[in-house]
Each structure stands twice: as C-alpha cells, then as structure tokens.
C-alpha cells in the first residue's frame, strides 16, 4: 500500500469515526505491517476488531496500545470493553479503573467506561461515568439514555424519567427510550404518555425496531390504565413486527438442546468437584421471581448479590474446547460427555467471578437460564446451593411474552411468539422434572405465589436452605440499597405484594390457546 503513512492513519481514524469498521481495520492493520509499533494505530485496529466481534484480536491490539501509551483513558476504556466481551470481568474492571483514574477523559470515553463498568456489574461506578458524560455533552441522546439506565439500576426512577424525557427531546427516534420510560412506573388514566405514543406510532412505517419499542411501550401504559384488549393487541403487534424480520427460530431446536443436556447429565465426579460453598444459584424462567429471591438473600450480611453472571456458561464452553460461535449448542453438550475435569471447571468458574464476589462469604448468581446447566453445576460445585423459582404457568408465559429481552440473544428468541413462549415453558417444566429425578435433594423449588402469600416462612426456608443463620433484614429486602440490573429493577424496591399474581386473567380470552397447549402437555393451570 502506497502513500503517506500519516495520511493513511488519519483516513483510518476517519473510517473509525464513521463506523466503517472493516475499512478502519484494513487501513490500520496494513500500517502495523509497515511502520514501527504505534499506539494510535493499534487502538484504531483494536476498536475496529472489537466492533466486528473479533475479540481475541481486539484484546491483543488494545493491550499493545496501552503498553505503548499508558496515559490514554480512551485506550483503557476500549480494552475494558473488549475484556468484558470476552467474559473476563476481573481484568475488564481493572482496565476500567486504570482508565477512570487518568485525567483528560472526554464524554465518549466516559460513556465507554460506563458500559465497561455495567458489564462488570459495578453499577455505582457506571452511573458516575454516565452522569459525567451526560453533563459534558447534554445534547447527546445516547448519553442521556445510558445515564437513565444507570439511574434505574440505582433505584432513582424520578431522575431516570427526567433523563429519558431529555433523551427523547433530543432524538424522538431513540426508540428504546419510549419503552424504558413506560416500564419505569405505573401510569394512570390522568397521567400517561398514551396520546403521544399513539401519535408517534402513526408515522413509523415498517421500521421493525421502532414498532417493537413503541408498541410495547403502548402496551405497558394501556395495561396500567385498564385498557387490556388494546394492550394485548399492541403487545402482539410489536412482537410480530420483530419476528417477521428474524423468522429463523423454531422450538424444535430448543427441544433438541434441552434433551441433549438432560441426557448428558454427568454422574457425581470421583474427585468431588470444587469444594466451595460460596455460590448460590437462583434459576428459573425469566420473570418468575428470581430477583425477589436474590434480594431476600442478599439482604443477609453474609451474602453478596452478584447479578446475572454469564460466567458458568463461558467456563463450560472453554472447558469443553468447543470453538463454535454460540456459548451453548449441541457441540458443547457432546464435548461435555467425554468426561470433563469437573473440579477444575468449578474452580475456573469461581475464579472468574473474583474479586467482585469476594465482598461477602457467599454470593448469589441470579442468571435464570442457568437452569439449563443444573446438571453441570451440580457436578462442578457439589456444595453450591441451587434454588429454582416456579410461577403459575399462565403468568410465566405472559410474563415472558410481555418482556423485551436482549435482542440478538439466542436465549430469548422464543419470546416473540405467544405459542412459542408456551412451548418453551413446556420444555422448561420437563427439564426441571428431569433434574429433580437425576439430582435428588440438590434443587430447592420455590413457588413464587407461595413465597409472596406466606412471606416470612418462605424467606426463612430460603435462608435455612443456604445454611445461613436468620437475619430480620431479609424481610426488608425493599430497603436493600444494592443496584438492580434486571427487568424487575423497580418492583423489588417495593414491599412484597400480589400485584403480579394472576395478571394472566386480564387476558384470559387472548391466552386460551396457551391454556390449551399447556393442558395438552399435562401441565395444570390453576383456576
């Protein structure tokens, strides 16, 4: 490649700023082959690689950038983000801390540090970074939105609503802000955004993301105002719009994976697995009460809330040597059959959660979908406690269908079709029955309804199962100041209540096909 290297370097920076990742990477990598090591060139190539999900290459290049020039906070911020994407939270947090300690961070760097802290579950530091970014550039819709998200995690819903309103004033097409605002609080016929949302909805055309977010926002506010038929219509409309542009999912693929996991359930390992009793796994379908249980347990002085950790699935993937793109697929399951070093897997999982989970003797890993890994968890961590939340099947299906989970994640593709969501519940129910047969005594199943209706005995049962002494603070979980980064962030800051129980009855006619599917599978629907 000919031409002045300085001119090509600036061309690479320009491509990076435009989001032309392939062009930026091509120019920067060519320069790296021609010129002596240069921190800026490594940085451009590393960021471009990270944006294209070439994570090992991104880490290599960004580590070289910070070695050459350790005084740039933006270099550390992007390295932290790459390490977080590689599921290395400890190293990611260390890189973010080094970047945050350096002077001269601009708003973009502060935002990147906020994203890195979020990925490592340090929501207090994330909120600080996002706040500073939003103050530095108050006319940025993205910075306002990220600041609002951090405020939601921290429980400051009034400030979060102001930030979301500011985001939408700056950019009325920042679609996900409409849904985040609708989910913040309960609305009334006298105080809502329905008219404004309906006006926005009229001009959306066929933009799937816009329809998804605005329709789901309308659904939430219409439901709050008792307009249930309209609410369900908007819910179905929004989910259908997204499913139409990504129609690949079939429940048969999940059925095959679930069955393979059960069939591959390992026997108790000869070495006894990792001896630690620190982890408490809270599992179940999403929207089943897992966050409530986490808050009860983490109100105990000996228990830290670690959030929804992806660490076990990543540790298992690495232990099997699987190189396929998904974290969990049939390749991982088949490789696990060959006999893993279960003790090493348990130790690797535990090490990957440190130092964050060392804040207390015990910690809660509240990733609902860890129900898929119960067999492997039992083998790798035989002293870990496993608690599974169960909720009325109809409320479970509705709760999953109402929610917008992480777009692009294969774990939630079922949730864009009502009957696919019902089929997923059937698979979950079947799997949990299998785990109870194969892992007798290892999993405590807890009814969400029973816990809510008879709260103190249920809370005491949870604490006792975990081998902890009783503390009255566990009954006052709503006073727990720890941040919450799940869809239940606002609900768990209120005292225990029955508001979400029996929600499905508002939509009994619309959910009749779900009831028929569940009953045909032998699942009782409580009347």
Backbone torsions as a table, in degrees:
resi	resn	phi	psi	omega
1	UNK	NA	129.6	-176.8
2	UNK	-99.1	173.2	177.4
3	UNK	107.4	162.1	-179.8
4	UNK	-64.4	122.4	-179.3
5	UNK	-56.8	-35.4	-179.8
6	UNK	-65.1	-39.0	178.7
7	UNK	-66.7	-39.1	179.6
8	UNK	-70.5	-32.6	175.9
9	UNK	-63.7	-44.8	178.4
10	UNK	-66.9	-31.9	175.4
11	UNK	-66.1	-38.6	177.6
12	UNK	-64.8	-42.4	177.5
13	UNK	-61.2	-43.0	179.5
14	UNK	-61.5	-42.6	178.1
15	UNK	-62.8	-39.4	178.3
16	UNK	-63.5	-44.9	-179.2
17	UNK	-65.3	-27.2	177.6
18	UNK	-83.2	-8.4	-176.0
19	UNK	81.3	16.8	176.3
20	UNK	-89.3	77.4	-171.0
21	UNK	-62.6	-42.4	-177.7
22	UNK	-62.6	-43.4	179.5
23	UNK	-65.8	-44.3	179.2
24	UNK	-60.0	-43.9	-179.4
25	UNK	-65.9	-43.5	-179.4
26	UNK	-59.3	-46.9	-179.1
27	UNK	-65.9	-44.7	-176.5
28	UNK	-68.8	-41.2	-179.9
29	UNK	-66.1	-35.9	176.0
30	UNK	-63.9	-41.9	178.0
31	UNK	-62.8	-39.2	-179.6
32	UNK	-62.2	-27.4	177.8
33	UNK	-79.9	-14.9	-172.5
34	UNK	-110.0	-28.1	-172.0
35	UNK	-119.1	162.9	175.8
36	UNK	-60.4	158.8	-179.2
37	UNK	-51.3	131.1	-175.1
38	UNK	-135.4	124.4	-173.9
39	UNK	-59.8	-44.0	-177.2
40	UNK	-64.8	-39.0	179.0
41	UNK	-67.2	-43.0	176.7
42	UNK	-59.5	-40.0	-179.3
43	UNK	-63.1	-48.8	-179.9
44	UNK	-59.7	-47.2	-179.4
45	UNK	-63.6	-37.7	-178.8
46	UNK	-69.1	-43.3	178.5
47	UNK	-64.6	-42.8	178.7
48	UNK	-61.4	-40.2	178.0
49	UNK	-65.4	-40.6	179.8
50	UNK	-63.8	-42.7	-180.0
51	UNK	-64.2	-25.4	178.4
52	UNK	-97.5	13.2	176.3
53	UNK	62.4	28.5	172.2
54	UNK	-93.5	70.0	-164.2
55	UNK	-68.1	-46.0	178.1
56	UNK	-58.0	-42.6	177.9
57	UNK	-64.2	-41.4	179.9
58	UNK	-59.4	-45.3	-179.4
59	UNK	-63.0	-44.7	179.7
60	UNK	-57.6	-47.2	-177.6
61	UNK	-69.4	-42.2	-178.6
62	UNK	-71.7	-32.1	173.8
63	UNK	-65.1	-37.4	176.7
64	UNK	-65.7	-38.8	179.3
65	UNK	-61.1	-44.7	-177.9
66	UNK	-74.1	-26.1	174.8
67	UNK	-67.1	-42.7	-177.9
68	UNK	-71.4	-40.6	-179.1
69	UNK	-135.2	89.5	-177.0
70	UNK	-81.5	10.2	-177.7
71	UNK	-103.3	9.8	-176.5
72	UNK	-106.0	113.0	179.8
73	UNK	-64.5	-30.7	-179.7
74	UNK	-67.6	-31.6	177.7
75	UNK	-65.2	-44.8	179.8
76	UNK	-67.4	-35.2	179.9
77	UNK	-62.4	-44.6	-179.6
78	UNK	-72.1	-33.8	174.3
79	UNK	-63.7	-42.2	178.8
80	UNK	-60.6	-41.8	179.6
81	UNK	-64.4	-41.2	179.2
82	UNK	-64.9	-42.4	178.9
83	UNK	-64.7	-37.6	176.9
84	UNK	-64.0	-40.2	178.4
85	UNK	-66.7	-24.0	177.3
86	UNK	-87.1	8.3	-177.9
87	UNK	57.5	46.5	173.3
88	UNK	-121.1	70.8	-171.3
89	UNK	-63.5	-33.5	-178.7
90	UNK	-64.9	-49.9	179.0
91	UNK	-66.0	-36.5	179.0
92	UNK	-62.2	-43.9	-179.3
93	UNK	-65.2	-40.4	178.3
94	UNK	-61.4	-42.9	179.0
95	UNK	-65.3	-40.3	178.2
96	UNK	-63.4	-41.2	179.2
97	UNK	-63.4	-39.2	178.4
98	UNK	-66.3	-40.6	178.5
99	UNK	-66.5	-42.3	-178.1
100	UNK	-66.6	-25.1	-179.1
101	UNK	-79.3	-12.8	-177.3
102	UNK	-88.2	146.7	177.8
103	UNK	-78.8	162.9	170.3
104	UNK	90.9	11.2	-179.2
105	UNK	-69.6	129.5	174.6
106	UNK	-87.7	-179.9	-175.0
107	UNK	-63.2	-39.2	-179.6
108	UNK	-63.7	-40.2	178.8
109	UNK	-67.7	-42.3	177.2
110	UNK	-60.5	-40.1	177.8
111	UNK	-63.3	-43.5	178.8
112	UNK	-63.4	-39.4	176.4
113	UNK	-64.1	-39.1	176.7
114	UNK	-60.3	-42.3	178.4
115	UNK	-64.6	-38.9	178.9
116	UNK	-65.9	-44.5	177.9
117	UNK	-63.0	-38.5	177.1
118	UNK	-59.8	-44.6	-179.0
119	UNK	-64.4	-24.2	178.9
120	UNK	-100.8	11.3	174.5
121	UNK	68.0	21.3	173.9
122	UNK	-98.1	80.5	-171.6
123	UNK	-74.6	-23.9	177.4
124	UNK	-66.7	-48.0	178.2
125	UNK	-66.8	-37.1	178.1
126	UNK	-60.2	-46.2	-179.4
127	UNK	-61.0	-38.0	178.7
128	UNK	-63.4	-45.0	-179.4
129	UNK	-65.0	-45.8	-178.8
130	UNK	-64.4	-38.7	178.4
131	UNK	-61.4	-46.1	-179.4
132	UNK	-64.1	-39.4	178.3
133	UNK	-64.0	-44.1	-178.6
134	UNK	-66.5	-36.3	177.7
135	UNK	-69.0	-35.5	-178.9
136	UNK	-71.1	-38.0	179.0
137	UNK	-130.4	77.8	-174.7
138	UNK	-67.8	-12.7	179.8
139	UNK	-94.8	13.5	176.8
140	UNK	-95.4	116.7	179.1
141	UNK	-63.3	-40.0	-177.9
142	UNK	-63.4	-43.4	-179.1
143	UNK	-66.6	-38.0	176.9
144	UNK	-63.3	-41.0	-179.3
145	UNK	-65.8	-45.7	-179.2
146	UNK	-64.2	-37.2	176.5
147	UNK	-63.9	-42.6	178.2
148	UNK	-59.6	-42.6	179.9
149	UNK	-60.6	-43.6	178.6
150	UNK	-64.5	-38.3	178.1
151	UNK	-64.7	-37.6	176.5
152	UNK	-61.5	-45.9	178.9
153	UNK	-58.9	-37.2	-177.4
154	UNK	-82.5	-8.4	176.4
155	UNK	91.8	8.7	179.9
156	UNK	-95.7	79.9	-172.4
157	UNK	-71.6	-32.2	179.7
158	UNK	-64.6	-46.7	178.1
159	UNK	-66.0	-35.6	178.3
160	UNK	-62.8	-42.0	179.4
161	UNK	-64.0	-39.2	177.3
162	UNK	-63.0	-39.6	179.4
163	UNK	-67.9	-37.3	178.4
164	UNK	-69.3	-39.4	175.3
165	UNK	-61.1	-41.2	177.8
166	UNK	-63.7	-41.7	177.8
167	UNK	-57.0	-45.5	-176.7
168	UNK	-75.3	-27.1	173.6
169	UNK	-66.9	-39.1	-180.0
170	UNK	-70.5	-44.0	-176.7
171	UNK	-142.2	96.8	180.0
172	UNK	-66.0	-6.6	177.6
173	UNK	-100.8	14.1	175.3
174	UNK	-82.6	77.7	-162.3
175	UNK	-56.9	-41.8	-174.5
176	UNK	-67.3	-17.0	178.0
177	UNK	-67.4	-31.5	177.8
178	UNK	-62.0	-43.8	-178.2
179	UNK	-70.9	-42.7	178.5
180	UNK	-58.5	-40.8	179.8
181	UNK	-66.4	-40.4	179.8
182	UNK	-64.6	-30.8	-176.9
183	UNK	-84.1	-8.2	-173.5
184	UNK	-66.8	-39.2	-172.4
185	UNK	-152.5	172.8	175.2
186	UNK	-85.2	138.2	-177.9
187	UNK	-105.3	161.5	179.9
188	UNK	-125.7	164.5	176.8
189	UNK	-56.8	-24.8	-179.2
190	UNK	-91.9	-15.5	-173.8
191	UNK	-141.1	92.2	-179.3
192	UNK	-157.7	176.7	-179.7
193	UNK	-113.0	18.6	-169.8
194	UNK	-60.5	-47.2	-177.7
195	UNK	-61.4	-43.4	179.0
196	UNK	-65.0	-41.3	178.3
197	UNK	-63.9	-40.7	179.0
198	UNK	-64.8	-36.2	176.7
199	UNK	-65.0	-44.4	178.0
200	UNK	-62.5	-41.5	-176.5
201	UNK	-61.0	-32.7	-176.7
202	UNK	-63.1	-26.7	-174.9
203	UNK	-106.5	21.0	-172.8
204	UNK	-84.9	-18.0	-178.1
205	UNK	63.3	-130.7	-177.9
206	UNK	-115.2	26.5	178.1
207	UNK	-72.8	106.0	-172.7
208	UNK	-61.4	-43.7	-179.4
209	UNK	-64.0	-42.9	179.9
210	UNK	-62.7	-46.8	-179.6
211	UNK	-62.3	-43.4	179.9
212	UNK	-56.4	-53.2	-174.6
213	UNK	-69.8	-44.4	-176.3
214	UNK	-71.0	-41.7	178.5
215	UNK	-64.3	-39.6	178.8
216	UNK	-69.5	-33.5	174.5
217	UNK	-65.0	-45.0	176.5
218	UNK	-59.8	-42.6	-179.2
219	UNK	-58.7	-45.3	-179.1
220	UNK	-61.9	-47.0	-175.4
221	UNK	-73.2	-35.0	175.2
222	UNK	-64.1	-40.4	177.9
223	UNK	-62.8	-44.4	178.7
224	UNK	-56.9	-33.2	-176.5
225	UNK	-92.1	9.9	175.3
226	UNK	79.8	11.7	-179.4
227	UNK	-97.3	70.9	-166.1
228	UNK	-71.2	-39.1	-179.8
229	UNK	-62.3	-45.5	177.3
230	UNK	-64.2	-38.4	-179.2
231	UNK	-61.0	-42.9	-178.6
232	UNK	-69.3	-37.7	177.4
233	UNK	-59.3	-43.3	179.7
234	UNK	-67.0	-39.4	179.0
235	UNK	-60.3	-50.5	-180.0
236	UNK	-62.7	-42.0	-179.2
237	UNK	-60.1	-46.4	-179.1
238	UNK	-64.9	-46.3	-179.7
239	UNK	-65.1	-38.9	-179.0
240	UNK	-65.3	-38.2	-180.0
241	UNK	-60.2	-40.7	179.8
242	UNK	-73.7	-40.8	-179.4
243	UNK	-62.1	-35.5	-178.8
244	UNK	-60.6	-33.6	-177.8
245	UNK	-94.4	1.4	175.3
246	UNK	-146.3	69.7	-168.1
247	UNK	-89.7	15.1	-169.6
248	UNK	-72.3	-22.5	-171.0
249	UNK	-67.3	139.9	167.9
250	UNK	-136.3	142.3	-179.5
251	UNK	-67.7	-19.4	179.4
252	UNK	-62.4	-34.1	-180.0
253	UNK	-68.1	-39.8	175.9
254	UNK	-66.2	-39.0	179.3
255	UNK	-59.9	-43.0	179.8
256	UNK	-65.1	-41.1	-179.6
257	UNK	-67.4	-44.4	179.9
258	UNK	-59.5	-45.6	-177.8
259	UNK	-65.8	-39.1	178.9
260	UNK	-63.0	-39.8	178.9
261	UNK	-63.2	-42.7	178.9
262	UNK	-66.4	-44.4	-179.5
263	UNK	-61.9	-31.2	-176.9
264	UNK	-89.9	5.0	-177.7
265	UNK	-53.2	119.4	-174.2
266	UNK	-75.9	151.7	172.1
267	UNK	-71.8	164.2	176.7
268	UNK	-54.3	128.5	-174.7
269	UNK	-69.8	148.9	-179.1
270	UNK	-64.0	-32.0	-177.4
271	UNK	-84.0	-3.0	177.4
272	UNK	82.5	-4.0	179.2
273	UNK	73.0	-173.3	178.6
274	UNK	-71.0	135.6	-170.3
275	UNK	-83.7	-5.0	-173.3
276	UNK	-70.0	140.7	172.9
277	UNK	-106.9	13.6	-175.8
278	UNK	-64.1	-42.0	-174.2
279	UNK	-77.4	140.2	168.9
280	UNK	-121.7	111.3	-178.8
281	UNK	-91.5	124.4	174.9
282	UNK	-110.3	115.0	-171.2
283	UNK	-124.4	174.1	179.0
284	UNK	142.0	178.5	172.6
285	UNK	-67.1	148.9	171.7
286	UNK	-56.3	154.9	177.3
287	UNK	63.9	32.4	-178.4
288	UNK	-114.6	2.1	-179.7
289	UNK	108.4	10.6	-178.7
290	UNK	-63.5	-36.4	-179.1
291	UNK	-68.4	-36.9	176.5
292	UNK	-59.1	-45.9	-180.0
293	UNK	-64.1	-41.9	177.2
294	UNK	-58.1	-43.8	-177.6
295	UNK	-67.9	-38.0	176.7
296	UNK	-60.3	-50.5	-176.3
297	UNK	-68.5	-40.2	-176.2
298	UNK	-78.8	-5.0	169.9
299	UNK	-76.5	-9.4	176.1
300	UNK	-78.1	141.4	-175.9
301	UNK	-64.5	-20.1	-176.9
302	UNK	-98.1	6.5	-172.3
303	UNK	-127.8	132.4	177.5
304	UNK	-107.4	136.3	175.3
305	UNK	-86.5	109.8	-177.2
306	UNK	-90.0	-9.4	-179.8
307	UNK	85.7	-164.0	-177.3
308	UNK	-91.8	92.4	-175.5
309	UNK	-85.7	136.1	174.4
310	UNK	-90.7	4.1	-166.2
311	UNK	-63.4	-38.3	-176.1
312	UNK	-66.6	-43.7	-179.1
313	UNK	-62.7	-39.1	179.4
314	UNK	-68.3	-42.2	178.6
315	UNK	-61.9	-40.3	178.3
316	UNK	-65.5	-43.8	178.7
317	UNK	-56.1	-47.0	-179.2
318	UNK	-66.2	-40.2	-178.1
319	UNK	-63.5	-33.7	-179.2
320	UNK	-78.5	-18.1	-176.5
321	UNK	78.4	8.7	-179.7
322	UNK	-65.2	138.3	-179.3
323	UNK	-117.9	13.8	176.4
324	UNK	-74.6	155.6	-175.7
325	UNK	-62.1	-44.6	-176.7
326	UNK	-66.9	146.4	176.1
327	UNK	-65.1	-36.1	178.5
328	UNK	-130.8	123.4	174.5
329	UNK	-155.6	-176.8	-177.4
330	UNK	-64.3	-28.0	177.5
331	UNK	-63.1	-44.3	177.9
332	UNK	-61.4	-44.5	-177.5
333	UNK	-63.2	-45.9	-178.1
334	UNK	-64.0	-40.2	179.4
335	UNK	-67.2	-29.4	179.5
336	UNK	-70.5	-20.3	179.8
337	UNK	-68.4	-22.2	-174.1
338	UNK	-71.6	-4.3	179.9
339	UNK	95.6	89.7	179.4
340	UNK	-84.4	164.1	169.8
341	UNK	-82.5	91.6	-172.2
342	UNK	-66.3	-34.9	177.1
343	UNK	-62.9	-44.2	179.2
344	UNK	-64.5	-37.0	178.3
345	UNK	-63.6	-46.5	178.9
346	UNK	-60.5	-42.0	179.7
347	UNK	-67.3	-38.2	178.7
348	UNK	-65.5	-41.3	176.9
349	UNK	-60.1	-49.8	-176.7
350	UNK	-61.4	-44.6	-179.4
351	UNK	-62.2	-35.5	-177.1
352	UNK	-69.2	-18.8	-180.0
353	UNK	-89.2	-9.7	-176.2
354	UNK	-86.6	153.3	3.7
355	UNK	-87.1	-5.4	-173.3
356	UNK	-54.3	-39.6	-176.6
357	UNK	-85.0	1.8	179.7
358	UNK	-88.6	7.8	-178.9
359	UNK	-67.0	-20.2	178.9
360	UNK	-148.2	164.2	-178.8
361	UNK	-60.4	-31.0	-178.0
362	UNK	-123.8	156.5	175.9
363	UNK	-143.8	151.3	178.7
364	UNK	-100.6	123.1	171.2
365	UNK	-101.5	103.1	-171.5
366	UNK	-105.6	58.8	173.7
367	UNK	-98.4	107.0	-174.6
368	UNK	-52.1	-41.8	-174.7
369	UNK	-72.0	0.8	171.0
370	UNK	-64.7	-6.4	173.8
371	UNK	-59.3	-26.3	177.6
372	UNK	-65.1	-30.4	-172.0
373	UNK	-101.5	11.5	-173.0
374	UNK	-54.9	-39.7	179.5
375	UNK	-63.0	-43.1	179.7
376	UNK	-71.5	-38.2	177.3
377	UNK	-61.3	-44.0	-179.1
378	UNK	-61.2	-35.4	-179.7
379	UNK	-77.1	-41.4	-175.0
380	UNK	-78.3	-31.2	-175.0
381	UNK	-134.4	73.0	-172.0
382	UNK	-64.7	-16.1	179.0
383	UNK	-99.9	-4.2	178.0
384	UNK	-69.8	144.5	175.4
385	UNK	-89.1	143.2	178.6
386	UNK	-127.0	122.0	179.7
387	UNK	-119.7	126.1	-179.8
388	UNK	-112.0	125.9	176.6
389	UNK	-86.6	136.1	174.4
390	UNK	-120.8	141.0	179.9
391	UNK	-135.3	156.0	176.7
392	UNK	-43.7	129.8	-175.2
393	UNK	-54.9	-40.7	-178.5
394	UNK	-68.0	-41.9	176.2
395	UNK	-66.2	-35.4	178.2
396	UNK	-63.2	-46.8	-179.2
397	UNK	-64.2	-46.9	179.4
398	UNK	-62.2	-43.0	-179.4
399	UNK	-60.8	-40.2	178.6
400	UNK	-71.5	-37.1	-179.9
401	UNK	-71.8	-33.8	179.5
402	UNK	-68.4	-28.1	-169.3
403	UNK	-86.0	144.4	168.5
404	UNK	-101.3	106.7	179.2
405	UNK	-86.8	-174.0	-178.2
406	UNK	-60.6	116.5	178.9
407	UNK	-66.9	138.8	179.5
408	UNK	91.5	-14.5	178.7
409	UNK	-79.7	128.4	179.0
410	UNK	-65.8	-16.2	-178.8
411	UNK	-67.9	-22.7	-170.9
412	UNK	-119.4	14.2	-176.7
413	UNK	-64.6	-24.5	179.0
414	UNK	-63.2	-23.9	-165.9
415	UNK	-81.8	6.0	179.7
416	UNK	-98.4	2.4	176.4
417	UNK	-137.9	133.4	-174.1
418	UNK	-61.0	-47.2	-177.6
419	UNK	-74.0	-31.3	172.3
420	UNK	-61.7	-36.8	177.9
421	UNK	-65.6	-40.1	176.6
422	UNK	-64.3	-41.5	178.2
423	UNK	-63.2	-36.0	178.7
424	UNK	-65.1	-38.0	176.4
425	UNK	-61.4	-41.7	179.0
426	UNK	-59.7	-43.9	179.6
427	UNK	-64.2	-41.8	177.8
428	UNK	-61.7	-47.0	-179.4
429	UNK	-60.2	-43.4	179.5
430	UNK	-63.6	-42.1	-179.6
431	UNK	-64.9	-42.8	-178.9
432	UNK	-65.9	-35.7	175.4
433	UNK	-63.3	-38.5	178.8
434	UNK	-66.4	-42.1	179.2
435	UNK	-63.1	-38.3	-179.9
436	UNK	-65.1	-33.4	177.1
437	UNK	-71.8	-41.1	-174.4
438	UNK	-86.4	-23.2	-176.4
439	UNK	-125.2	60.4	-174.6
440	UNK	-60.0	130.8	176.7
441	UNK	82.9	-5.5	-175.4
442	UNK	-87.9	-26.3	-173.2
443	UNK	-119.0	123.2	174.1
444	UNK	-89.5	116.4	176.1
445	UNK	-92.3	131.9	-175.3
446	UNK	-124.0	127.4	174.5
447	UNK	-80.1	123.8	178.0
448	UNK	-58.6	-44.6	-178.8
449	UNK	-62.0	-44.0	179.7
450	UNK	-65.3	-38.1	179.1
451	UNK	-62.9	-43.7	-179.1
452	UNK	-67.6	-42.9	-174.5
453	UNK	-75.9	-25.6	-179.0
454	UNK	-134.3	68.6	-161.2
455	UNK	-67.6	-50.4	-174.5
456	UNK	-63.3	-46.3	176.4
457	UNK	-60.2	-37.9	179.1
458	UNK	-66.0	-41.6	178.4
459	UNK	-64.7	-40.9	178.6
460	UNK	-64.2	-36.3	178.6
461	UNK	-64.2	-41.1	178.2
462	UNK	-61.9	-48.0	-177.6
463	UNK	-63.8	-41.7	-179.9
464	UNK	-65.7	-41.4	179.0
465	UNK	-59.2	-33.6	-179.3
466	UNK	-82.1	1.1	178.0
467	UNK	73.9	28.4	-178.0
468	UNK	-109.0	153.6	173.1
469	UNK	-77.8	156.8	-176.0
470	UNK	-76.0	141.1	171.5
471	UNK	-134.6	132.9	-177.0
472	UNK	-62.8	-21.1	179.2
473	UNK	-59.8	-23.6	-179.7
474	UNK	-65.6	-22.2	176.9
475	UNK	-82.4	-15.5	-177.7
476	UNK	-110.9	46.8	-174.8
477	UNK	-59.9	-27.3	-178.4
478	UNK	-67.3	-15.3	177.1
479	UNK	-89.2	-5.4	-179.6
480	UNK	-63.0	118.0	-174.9
481	UNK	-81.3	-6.2	-175.9
482	UNK	-62.4	143.7	178.9
483	UNK	-63.2	155.7	178.0
484	UNK	-127.0	126.9	-176.3
485	UNK	-118.5	41.1	179.0
486	UNK	-126.6	176.9	179.6
487	UNK	-63.7	-13.8	-179.2
488	UNK	-95.6	17.8	-171.7
489	UNK	-57.2	-36.5	-178.9
490	UNK	-85.6	-37.3	-175.6
491	UNK	-63.1	-40.4	-172.8
492	UNK	-77.0	-0.2	174.0
493	UNK	-94.0	7.2	175.3
494	UNK	-110.7	156.0	173.6
495	UNK	-60.5	160.3	-178.0
496	UNK	-58.9	136.8	-179.6
497	UNK	-151.7	167.8	-174.5
498	UNK	-99.1	13.7	-170.4
499	UNK	-59.1	-34.8	-177.3
500	UNK	-87.7	-6.0	-178.2
501	UNK	-81.1	129.2	178.4
502	UNK	77.3	16.5	179.1
503	UNK	-58.4	-29.9	-175.0
504	UNK	-61.0	-24.6	-177.5
505	UNK	-66.4	-21.9	175.7
506	UNK	-66.5	-20.2	-175.9
507	UNK	-124.7	33.8	-172.6
508	UNK	-58.4	-41.9	-179.7
509	UNK	-66.5	-45.5	-178.1
510	UNK	-66.7	-27.7	-176.6
511	UNK	-94.6	6.8	-179.7
512	UNK	-56.6	-42.4	177.1
513	UNK	-60.7	-33.1	177.1
514	UNK	-65.6	-45.8	179.7
515	UNK	-58.8	-44.4	-179.5
516	UNK	-63.0	-41.7	179.9
517	UNK	-64.6	-44.3	-179.9
518	UNK	-64.4	-45.8	-178.4
519	UNK	-66.0	-34.1	176.5
520	UNK	-65.1	-25.9	178.1
521	UNK	-88.1	4.1	178.1
522	UNK	83.8	17.9	-179.3
523	UNK	-99.9	120.7	-178.1
524	UNK	-74.7	135.6	175.1
525	UNK	-107.2	114.0	-175.4
526	UNK	-64.4	134.8	175.5
527	UNK	-88.2	NA	NA
